[in-house]
């Protein structure tokens, strides 16, 4: 049998009504389908774990942000110190390499 001949048979099988059960099973109600106490405990434990994970994640994110702020402040202070040192070095030397005070070239052997 080829694939084209199988399609009507497959369609009939899929559309067939399910056979009725033997009647020995009880009918499903909200009580018989309920997860009960074990289900409640499972969901409760899952909710507690999720809340604890969120609290821990928030604490870690705040710690990382605080560390970044401290590093940024430290880098800014270093940059300001370097700019102040460069400005102090530039005050004593003119653009042509002579000292502002007496017109002599700066001493390259500074201590």
RALINDA-V498365 format. One record per run of one state. SS is the DSSP state (H for helix, E for strand, L for the rest). FROM is the first residue (numbers start at 1). LEN is the number of residues. Records with the same first field share a line. If there is no record, write none. Layout:
SS=FROM-LEN ; FROM-LEN
//
This chain:
L=1-2 ; 16-14 ; 34-2 ; 92-1 ; 94-4 ; 100-5 ; 106-6
H=3-13 ; 30-4 ; 36-56
E=93-1 ; 98-2 ; 105-1
//
